Amino acid sequence: MDKRNVVDIPAQSGMAVRVRAGQIISLVDVEGEQVADVFACSAARRDEWLSAGHTRTRTRRLFPRVGDAFYTRFYRPILTFVDDTSPGAHDMLYPSCEPAMYRRMGADENHPNCRDNFMRAAKAVDWAPEVIPDPVNFFQNTPVNAAGELEVKTALSKPGDLVTLRAEMDLVFVATACAQDLAPINGARCTGLRLEIGGPGDLGAIGGGHE
């Protein structure tokens, strides 16, 4: 059995790691009903990042499923979705939560948010994009109804549910534990996540992203 590196992501925060091609990344919802915003970019060139829009174009699907690849803005596969123990509800349509959204919802402008947590975590491993990519939101339960409207529902994942991804290139991987506590997507409260990374080679640098 391969050695696995474990990285804990506290509630309403983010973490970044460098991952080598062929390594396996398991993203664990530790307590259940917690959304994970996931970002990635090529280690070789930081302007090539996982693009939810390009992935939708390539797979012709609104939502990811096991067996699909996730593609960069240059249409190269960067991750492959290899396993899922959750009920399978995930999202590729929503951007990260951010200060402007929370202000619109009546919250304090300093409310924790995935945009800022992503920026801090990514900066710690030398990724500083001028434009924040839209994430893949694992465990997020926001289906499209018959009227074409997006419904906002609580994540269906249970404690210990996980998704597993394979790195298709050397990359930077960032995950944030969604900070949204004014809508029901994370259940009654925001909780933490865990990364388990295994396979050939050692884990690269780790960077945190929280206040």
C-alpha positions as CSV (number, residue, x, y, z in Angstrom):
1,M,0.0,0.0,0.0
2,D,1.5,3.4,-1.0
3,K,2.3,6.0,1.6
4,R,-0.4,8.7,1.7
5,N,0.2,12.3,2.7
6,V,-2.7,13.8,4.6
7,V,-3.5,17.5,4.6
8,D,-6.4,18.9,6.8
9,I,-8.3,21.9,5.6
10,P,-10.1,23.7,8.5
11,A,-13.6,25.0,8.1
12,Q,-13.9,28.2,6.0
13,S,-10.2,28.0,4.9
14,G,-8.2,26.6,2.0
15,M,-5.0,24.7,1.3
16,A,-2.7,24.3,-1.7
17,V,-0.3,21.5,-2.6
18,R,2.0,20.6,-5.5
19,V,1.1,17.2,-6.9
20,R,3.0,15.1,-9.4
21,A,1.6,13.4,-12.5
22,G,0.1,10.0,-11.7
23,Q,-0.5,10.8,-8.0
24,I,-4.0,10.2,-6.6
25,I,-5.8,12.9,-4.7
26,S,-8.7,11.9,-2.4
27,L,-10.9,14.8,-1.1
28,V,-12.7,13.7,2.0
29,D,-15.8,15.4,3.4
30,V,-15.0,14.7,7.1
31,E,-18.3,15.6,8.8
32,G,-20.7,15.5,5.8
33,E,-22.7,18.2,3.9
34,Q,-19.5,20.3,3.2
35,V,-18.8,21.7,-0.3
36,A,-15.2,21.8,-1.6
37,D,-14.2,24.4,-4.2
38,V,-11.4,22.8,-6.2
39,F,-8.9,24.6,-8.5
40,A,-5.7,23.4,-10.3
41,C,-3.1,24.7,-12.6
42,S,-0.1,23.2,-14.5
43,A,3.1,23.3,-12.5
44,A,5.0,24.1,-15.7
45,R,2.9,27.2,-16.7
46,R,0.7,28.9,-14.2
47,D,-1.6,30.5,-16.8
48,E,-2.9,27.0,-17.7
49,W,-5.5,26.2,-15.2
50,L,-8.5,23.9,-14.8
51,S,-11.4,25.5,-16.6
52,A,-15.0,24.5,-15.7
53,G,-16.2,26.1,-18.9
54,H,-13.7,24.2,-21.2
55,T,-14.5,21.0,-19.3
56,R,-18.2,21.4,-19.9
57,T,-17.4,22.1,-23.6
58,R,-15.2,19.0,-23.9
59,T,-17.4,16.6,-21.9
60,R,-20.7,18.1,-23.0
61,R,-22.0,17.8,-19.4
62,L,-23.1,20.4,-16.9
63,F,-22.0,18.2,-13.9
64,P,-19.0,15.9,-13.6
65,R,-19.2,12.1,-13.3
66,V,-16.7,9.3,-12.6
67,G,-14.6,8.6,-15.7
68,D,-14.6,12.2,-16.9
69,A,-11.5,14.3,-17.3
70,F,-11.2,17.9,-16.2
71,Y,-9.6,20.1,-18.8
72,T,-7.5,23.2,-18.8
73,R,-8.2,26.4,-20.7
74,F,-6.0,24.9,-23.4
75,Y,-8.1,21.8,-23.6
76,R,-5.5,19.5,-22.0
77,P,-6.6,17.0,-19.4
78,I,-5.3,18.0,-16.0
79,L,-7.3,15.7,-13.6
80,T,-9.4,12.6,-14.1
81,F,-12.4,11.8,-11.9
82,V,-11.7,8.2,-10.9
83,D,-13.9,7.4,-7.9
84,D,-16.8,8.8,-5.8
85,T,-18.3,7.3,-2.7
86,S,-20.8,10.2,-2.3
87,P,-24.3,10.3,-3.8
88,G,-22.7,12.0,-6.8
89,A,-24.1,15.6,-6.7
90,H,-21.3,18.0,-7.7
91,D,-21.3,21.4,-9.5
92,M,-19.4,23.1,-12.3
93,L,-21.6,26.2,-12.7
94,Y,-21.1,28.4,-9.7
95,P,-18.1,30.7,-9.0
96,S,-16.6,30.9,-5.6
97,C,-18.3,32.8,-2.9
98,E,-16.7,36.3,-2.5
99,P,-17.0,39.5,-0.5
100,A,-19.4,41.2,-3.0
101,M,-21.8,38.2,-2.7
102,Y,-21.8,38.4,1.1
103,R,-22.4,42.1,1.1
104,R,-25.4,41.6,-1.2
105,M,-26.7,39.0,1.4
106,G,-26.3,41.5,4.2
107,A,-23.2,40.0,5.8
108,D,-20.1,41.8,7.1
109,E,-17.6,42.6,4.3
110,N,-15.0,40.5,6.1
111,H,-17.0,37.4,6.0
112,P,-14.8,34.4,5.2
113,N,-15.0,33.5,1.5
114,C,-13.6,31.0,-0.9
115,R,-12.2,33.6,-3.3
116,D,-9.9,35.1,-0.7
117,N,-9.0,31.7,0.8
118,F,-8.1,30.5,-2.7
119,M,-5.9,33.6,-3.4
120,R,-4.0,33.2,-0.1
121,A,-3.5,29.4,-0.5
122,A,-2.4,29.7,-4.2
123,K,0.0,32.6,-3.4
124,A,1.7,30.4,-0.9
125,V,2.8,28.0,-3.7
126,D,3.5,30.8,-6.2
127,W,0.3,30.8,-8.2
128,A,-1.2,34.3,-8.5
129,P,-3.7,34.4,-11.4
130,E,-5.0,37.8,-12.4
131,V,-8.5,36.2,-12.9
132,I,-9.9,33.8,-10.4
133,P,-10.9,30.6,-12.2
134,D,-14.3,29.2,-11.6
135,P,-13.9,26.1,-9.4
136,V,-15.3,22.6,-9.6
137,N,-17.5,22.4,-6.5
138,F,-17.4,18.9,-5.2
139,F,-20.4,17.8,-3.0
140,Q,-22.3,20.9,-4.0
141,N,-26.0,20.0,-4.6
142,T,-27.3,22.7,-7.0
143,P,-29.3,20.9,-9.7
144,V,-31.0,22.4,-12.7
145,N,-34.8,22.0,-12.5
146,A,-37.3,21.5,-15.3
147,A,-37.7,25.2,-15.7
148,G,-33.9,25.6,-16.3
149,E,-33.4,27.2,-12.9
150,L,-30.6,26.4,-10.5
151,E,-31.9,25.1,-7.2
152,V,-29.8,25.6,-4.0
153,K,-29.9,22.5,-1.8
154,T,-27.9,21.0,1.0
155,A,-25.0,18.8,0.1
156,L,-25.9,15.1,0.1
157,S,-22.5,13.8,1.2
158,K,-22.2,11.9,4.5
159,P,-19.3,11.9,6.9
160,G,-16.3,10.3,5.3
161,D,-17.6,10.5,1.7
162,L,-14.8,11.2,-0.8
163,V,-14.0,11.9,-4.4
164,T,-10.8,10.6,-5.9
165,L,-8.9,12.3,-8.7
166,R,-5.7,11.4,-10.7
167,A,-3.2,14.1,-11.7
168,E,-2.6,14.0,-15.4
169,M,0.3,16.4,-15.2
170,D,2.5,18.0,-12.6
171,L,0.2,20.5,-11.0
172,V,-0.8,22.9,-8.2
173,F,-4.0,21.7,-6.5
174,V,-6.0,24.1,-4.3
175,A,-9.1,23.2,-2.3
176,T,-11.2,25.4,-0.1
177,A,-13.8,24.4,2.5
178,C,-16.7,26.5,1.3
179,A,-17.5,29.3,3.7
180,Q,-21.1,29.8,2.8
181,D,-23.2,29.8,6.0
182,L,-26.0,32.1,4.9
183,A,-27.5,29.5,2.4
184,P,-28.2,25.8,3.0
185,I,-25.5,24.3,0.8
186,N,-23.3,23.3,3.7
187,G,-26.1,22.1,6.0
188,A,-26.3,23.6,9.4
189,R,-22.7,24.7,9.6
190,C,-19.4,24.9,7.8
191,T,-16.9,22.1,8.5
192,G,-13.5,21.0,7.4
193,L,-12.1,18.7,4.6
194,R,-9.2,16.4,4.3
195,L,-6.8,15.7,1.4
196,E,-5.1,12.3,1.1
197,I,-2.5,12.2,-1.6
198,G,-0.7,9.0,-2.7
199,G,1.1,7.4,-5.6
200,P,4.6,7.8,-7.1
201,G,6.8,10.6,-5.7
202,D,6.6,12.8,-2.6
203,L,4.1,15.5,-1.9
204,G,5.3,19.0,-2.9
205,A,5.0,22.2,-1.0
206,I,1.9,23.0,1.0
207,G,0.4,26.4,1.5
208,G,-2.5,27.6,3.7
209,G,-5.3,30.0,3.0
210,H,-7.1,31.5,5.9
211,E,-7.1,34.4,8.2
